[in-house]
Amino acid sequence: MRLIKNAIKTFIAYALHYSGLLSLIKNNRLRDRVCVLAYHRILPDAQAAKTNSADAIITESALFRKHLRWLKDEFHIIDMEELQAILLDNQPMAGNSLLVTFDDGWRDNFEHARSALTAEGVPATIFLPYNYIGSGEVFWQEEMLARLTQLNESEAEADQSLLMELAAIEAGAGKELLRRAVTQLKTKPYAEIYQTLERLRAHQPQSAIDMKLDAYMDWQQVNQLGKERISFGSHALSHRILTQIELDEARHEIVESRSLIKEKTGKEIDTIAYPNGNCNPAIEKIVDESGFRLGFTISRGYVAKDSNPMALPRFNIHTNNSSSKPLFLCTVLNIF
């Protein structure tokens, strides 16, 4: 069924593109609005096949460079400072405007995205989760999947029992099924998530997993990017979903991340992307009162002059929804 749906999408995308209708749709939808893209990881194919990250946050590196070329052909690319001027200082908005952003501060942003952005002259903003930059730590999702996969590869009866209990699936399941089980844990209380992770850690030595591919930038790399056309925003401290923790904890995550990232980079930090895109009026109020000028979700949609500056939409981009120019444009234009 998925293959059929993908084939239908591809047919429609190519038909719209080569008929010229996509250009008409673009000019109409972005006449007085800005499109903001949200990327995460930029990886070569060989690394994408080995990472513990979900497909929905991975863009193949050669494809990413094509994206930048397509964007330059089709859109007026702006930077974060220009977006702030448009929304908050009543500056005029050029038609077909578009902004590129990245969440999480993965090391591959430095190793792979940087060269493409530099070569194509495209500015971008990277939202940093302070606690992870330069720490050697990785997000719980990637570590848990790596450990579950390691359990899955073992034939020991104890491993099979633990796998069935923690992931609620049978030993022998493939990595994709394990990944879905990990993703479902995002709705659980963090105490339960961390308890599960600690049990896995106790069952396996650290040497059992290799997380180098899923690492984050260090501050030296961040500051090198800061000398180029890259700006930075906050992605909170611990990357916990702010609407799933106590409000005082959320306030701490928001306020401290702003001051600490500024201290490390020497740059004003006045934008934030909410972890997992989740916010609510209470969180938005804290963000506003903390001195941030703009806040970003991952809800699909465009930014207009009357948009709520504390809850701006973005389009999440990855290989599976952007593998050709017609499909990429259909995603950006909110057709699929």
C-alpha positions as CSV (number, residue, x, y, z in Angstrom):
1,M,0.0,0.0,0.0
2,R,2.8,2.4,0.9
3,L,4.5,1.8,-2.5
4,I,1.3,2.5,-4.3
5,K,0.8,5.8,-2.3
6,N,4.3,6.8,-3.0
7,A,3.9,6.1,-6.7
8,I,0.7,8.2,-6.8
9,K,2.5,11.1,-5.0
10,T,5.4,10.9,-7.4
11,F,3.1,11.0,-10.5
12,I,1.1,14.0,-9.1
13,A,4.3,15.8,-8.2
14,Y,5.8,15.4,-11.6
15,A,2.6,16.3,-13.4
16,L,2.3,19.5,-11.3
17,H,5.9,20.4,-11.9
18,Y,6.1,19.9,-15.6
19,S,2.7,21.5,-16.2
20,G,3.9,24.7,-14.6
21,L,1.2,24.6,-11.9
22,L,3.8,24.3,-9.1
23,S,5.2,27.7,-10.0
24,L,1.7,29.2,-9.9
25,I,0.9,27.6,-6.6
26,K,4.3,28.8,-5.2
27,N,3.7,32.4,-6.3
28,N,0.2,32.4,-4.9
29,R,1.0,30.8,-1.5
30,L,4.2,32.7,-0.8
31,R,3.2,36.1,-2.1
32,D,3.1,37.5,1.4
33,R,4.3,34.7,3.5
34,V,7.7,33.0,4.4
35,C,8.4,29.3,4.3
36,V,10.7,28.0,7.0
37,L,12.4,24.6,6.5
38,A,13.5,22.4,9.4
39,Y,16.3,20.0,8.8
40,H,18.0,17.8,11.3
41,R,20.7,15.4,10.1
42,I,22.7,15.5,6.9
43,L,24.4,12.1,6.2
44,P,25.9,10.2,3.3
45,D,24.0,7.1,2.4
46,A,26.5,4.7,4.0
47,Q,26.2,6.6,7.4
48,A,22.4,7.0,7.0
49,A,22.1,3.2,6.9
50,K,24.0,2.8,10.2
51,T,22.6,5.6,12.3
52,N,20.1,5.0,15.1
53,S,18.1,8.1,14.2
54,A,14.7,7.9,12.6
55,D,14.4,8.3,8.8
56,A,12.1,11.3,9.4
57,I,15.1,13.4,10.5
58,I,17.7,12.3,7.9
59,T,18.5,13.9,4.6
60,E,21.1,12.3,2.4
61,S,24.1,14.7,1.9
62,A,24.2,14.7,-1.9
63,L,20.5,15.3,-2.0
64,F,20.8,18.2,0.5
65,R,23.2,20.0,-1.9
66,K,20.6,19.6,-4.6
67,H,18.0,21.0,-2.3
68,L,20.1,24.2,-1.8
69,R,20.4,24.6,-5.6
70,W,16.7,24.1,-6.1
71,L,16.0,26.6,-3.3
72,K,18.2,29.2,-5.0
73,D,16.4,28.7,-8.3
74,E,12.9,28.9,-6.8
75,F,13.0,31.1,-3.7
76,H,14.3,34.3,-2.2
77,I,16.4,32.9,0.6
78,I,16.6,35.0,3.8
79,D,18.4,34.7,7.1
80,M,17.0,34.8,10.7
81,E,17.8,38.4,11.1
82,E,15.7,39.3,8.0
83,L,12.8,37.2,9.3
84,Q,12.9,39.1,12.6
85,A,12.9,42.4,10.8
86,I,9.9,41.3,8.7
87,L,7.8,40.1,11.6
88,L,8.9,42.4,14.4
89,D,10.2,45.6,12.7
90,N,7.6,45.8,10.0
91,Q,10.1,45.5,7.2
92,P,8.8,44.6,3.7
93,M,8.5,40.9,2.7
94,A,9.8,39.8,-0.6
95,G,7.8,37.2,-2.5
96,N,8.8,33.5,-2.3
97,S,10.9,34.1,0.8
98,L,12.4,31.0,2.6
99,L,14.5,30.4,5.6
100,V,16.6,27.3,6.4
101,T,16.9,26.0,9.9
102,F,18.4,22.9,11.7
103,D,17.4,21.3,14.9
104,D,19.7,19.5,17.5
105,G,23.3,20.5,16.5
106,W,24.4,17.1,15.2
107,R,28.0,16.8,14.3
108,D,27.1,16.0,10.8
109,N,25.8,19.5,10.4
110,F,29.5,20.6,10.7
111,E,30.9,17.7,8.7
112,H,28.4,17.6,5.8
113,A,25.8,20.4,5.9
114,R,28.5,23.1,6.3
115,S,30.3,22.5,3.1
116,A,27.1,22.5,1.1
117,L,25.8,25.7,2.7
118,T,29.2,27.4,2.2
119,A,29.4,26.3,-1.5
120,E,25.9,27.4,-2.3
121,G,26.1,30.6,-0.2
122,V,22.9,29.8,1.8
123,P,22.5,31.1,5.4
124,A,21.0,29.0,8.1
125,T,20.1,28.9,11.8
126,I,21.0,25.9,14.0
127,F,19.0,25.4,17.3
128,L,21.3,23.9,20.0
129,P,20.3,21.7,23.0
130,Y,22.9,23.1,25.4
131,N,23.5,20.0,27.5
132,Y,24.5,17.9,24.6
133,I,26.9,20.2,22.8
134,G,30.4,19.0,23.5
135,S,29.2,16.6,26.2
136,G,29.8,13.3,24.4
137,E,26.2,12.3,25.4
138,V,23.5,11.4,22.9
139,F,19.7,11.6,22.9
140,W,18.0,8.8,24.7
141,Q,16.2,7.6,21.6
142,E,19.4,6.9,19.7
143,E,21.1,5.2,22.7
144,M,18.0,3.1,23.5
145,L,17.7,1.9,19.9
146,A,21.4,1.0,19.8
147,R,21.1,-1.0,23.0
148,L,17.8,-2.7,21.9
149,T,19.4,-3.6,18.6
150,Q,22.4,-5.1,20.4
151,L,20.0,-7.2,22.6
152,N,18.1,-8.2,19.5
153,E,21.3,-9.6,18.0
154,S,22.0,-11.8,21.0
155,E,20.6,-15.3,21.4
156,A,20.8,-15.4,25.2
157,E,17.5,-16.1,26.8
158,A,18.0,-13.3,29.3
159,D,18.4,-10.9,26.4
160,Q,15.2,-12.1,24.8
161,S,13.2,-11.7,27.9
162,L,14.4,-8.2,28.5
163,L,13.8,-7.2,25.0
164,M,10.2,-8.5,25.1
165,E,9.6,-6.6,28.4
166,L,11.1,-3.3,27.4
167,A,10.0,-3.0,23.8
168,A,6.8,-5.1,24.1
169,I,7.9,-7.1,21.0
170,E,9.5,-10.4,20.4
171,A,13.2,-11.0,20.1
172,G,14.2,-11.2,16.4
173,A,12.3,-8.1,15.4
174,G,14.0,-5.9,12.8
175,K,15.5,-2.5,13.5
176,E,12.5,-0.6,12.0
177,L,10.1,-2.3,14.5
178,L,12.5,-1.6,17.3
179,R,12.7,2.1,16.2
180,R,8.9,2.4,16.2
181,A,8.8,0.9,19.8
182,V,11.4,3.5,20.9
183,T,9.4,6.4,19.2
184,Q,6.2,5.3,21.1
185,L,8.1,5.9,24.4
186,K,8.2,9.6,23.7
187,T,4.7,9.9,25.2
188,K,5.8,8.3,28.5
189,P,6.9,10.2,31.6
190,Y,10.6,10.9,31.5
191,A,11.1,9.0,34.8
192,E,9.8,5.8,33.1
193,I,11.9,6.5,29.9
194,Y,15.1,7.0,32.0
195,Q,14.4,3.9,34.1
196,T,14.1,1.8,31.0
197,L,17.4,3.2,29.7
198,E,19.1,2.6,33.0
199,R,18.0,-1.1,32.9
200,L,19.4,-1.5,29.5
201,R,22.7,0.2,30.5
202,A,22.9,-2.2,33.5
203,H,22.4,-5.1,31.2
204,Q,25.1,-4.1,28.7
205,P,28.6,-2.6,29.0
206,Q,29.2,0.7,27.4
207,S,31.6,-1.0,25.0
208,A,28.6,-2.9,23.6
209,I,27.4,0.1,21.6
210,D,29.1,2.6,19.3
211,M,27.4,6.0,19.3
212,K,30.1,8.0,17.4
213,L,27.9,8.4,14.4
214,D,25.1,9.9,16.5
215,A,27.2,12.5,18.3
216,Y,26.7,16.3,18.5
217,M,29.0,19.2,17.7
218,D,31.4,20.6,20.3
219,W,31.7,24.3,21.1
220,Q,34.8,24.7,18.9
221,Q,32.8,23.5,15.9
222,V,29.8,25.7,16.8
223,N,32.0,28.7,17.0
224,Q,33.7,27.9,13.7
225,L,30.2,27.8,12.1
226,G,29.4,31.1,13.8
227,K,32.2,32.8,11.7
228,E,30.3,31.8,8.6
229,R,26.7,32.4,7.6
230,I,25.3,30.4,10.4
231,S,23.4,31.8,13.4
232,F,22.2,29.9,16.5
233,G,19.1,29.6,18.6
234,S,18.1,27.6,21.6
235,H,16.7,24.1,21.6
236,A,16.4,24.2,25.4
237,L,18.8,22.4,27.7
238,S,18.0,18.7,27.9
239,H,15.8,18.3,24.8
240,R,12.9,17.2,27.0
241,I,9.5,18.0,25.6
242,L,8.6,21.2,27.4
243,T,4.9,20.5,27.6
244,Q,5.6,17.1,29.4
245,I,7.6,18.5,32.3
246,E,6.7,20.8,35.2
247,L,6.4,24.4,34.3
248,D,9.2,25.5,36.6
249,E,11.5,22.9,34.9
250,A,10.4,24.2,31.5
251,R,11.2,27.8,32.7
252,H,14.7,26.7,33.8
253,E,15.3,25.0,30.4
254,I,14.3,28.1,28.5
255,V,15.9,30.8,30.5
256,E,19.2,29.0,31.2
257,S,19.7,27.7,27.7
258,R,19.5,31.3,26.4
259,S,22.2,32.6,28.8
260,L,24.5,29.6,28.5
261,I,24.5,29.4,24.7
262,K,25.2,33.2,24.6
263,E,28.0,32.7,27.1
264,K,29.6,29.9,24.9
265,T,29.1,31.7,21.5
266,G,29.3,35.3,22.4
267,K,26.2,35.9,20.4
268,E,22.7,37.1,21.3
269,I,20.3,34.1,21.4
270,D,16.9,35.4,20.7
271,T,15.2,32.5,18.9
272,I,14.1,29.1,20.1
273,A,12.9,25.9,18.5
274,Y,10.7,23.8,20.9
275,P,12.0,20.2,21.4
276,N,9.8,17.9,19.3
277,G,8.0,21.1,18.2
278,N,5.7,21.1,21.3
279,C,4.5,24.3,23.0
280,N,1.4,25.7,24.6
281,P,0.3,29.2,25.8
282,A,2.1,28.8,29.1
283,I,5.4,27.8,27.4
284,E,5.0,30.6,24.9
285,K,4.5,33.1,27.7
286,I,7.7,32.0,29.4
287,V,9.6,32.2,26.1
288,D,8.3,35.7,25.4
289,E,9.1,36.9,29.0
290,S,12.6,35.4,28.8
291,G,13.7,37.7,25.9
292,F,13.3,35.4,23.0
293,R,11.9,37.2,19.9
294,L,10.8,34.2,17.9
295,G,9.8,30.6,18.8
296,F,9.5,27.7,16.3
297,T,7.3,24.6,16.2
298,I,7.3,21.8,13.5
299,S,3.7,22.3,12.7
300,R,3.3,22.6,8.9
301,G,2.4,26.0,7.5
302,Y,3.8,29.4,6.5
303,V,4.8,32.4,8.5
304,A,2.8,35.6,7.9
305,K,3.1,39.1,9.4
306,D,0.2,38.3,11.7
307,S,1.6,34.9,12.8
308,N,2.1,34.3,16.5
309,P,5.9,35.0,16.8
310,M,6.2,32.5,19.7
311,A,4.7,29.6,17.7
312,L,5.9,29.8,14.1
313,P,5.4,26.9,11.8
314,R,8.1,25.0,9.8
315,F,8.2,22.2,7.2
316,N,10.2,19.2,8.4
317,I,12.4,18.0,5.5
318,H,14.0,14.6,5.0
319,T,15.0,12.3,2.2
320,N,11.7,10.4,2.0
321,N,9.7,13.6,1.3
322,S,12.1,15.3,-0.9
323,S,14.0,12.8,-3.1
324,S,13.3,14.7,-6.4
325,K,12.7,18.4,-7.2
326,P,8.9,17.9,-7.8
327,L,8.5,16.0,-4.5
328,F,10.6,18.5,-2.7
329,L,8.5,21.4,-4.0
330,C,5.3,19.6,-3.2
331,T,6.4,19.2,0.4
332,V,7.5,22.8,0.7
333,L,4.3,24.0,-0.9
334,N,2.2,21.9,1.5
335,I,0.6,19.8,-1.2
336,F,1.7,16.5,0.4
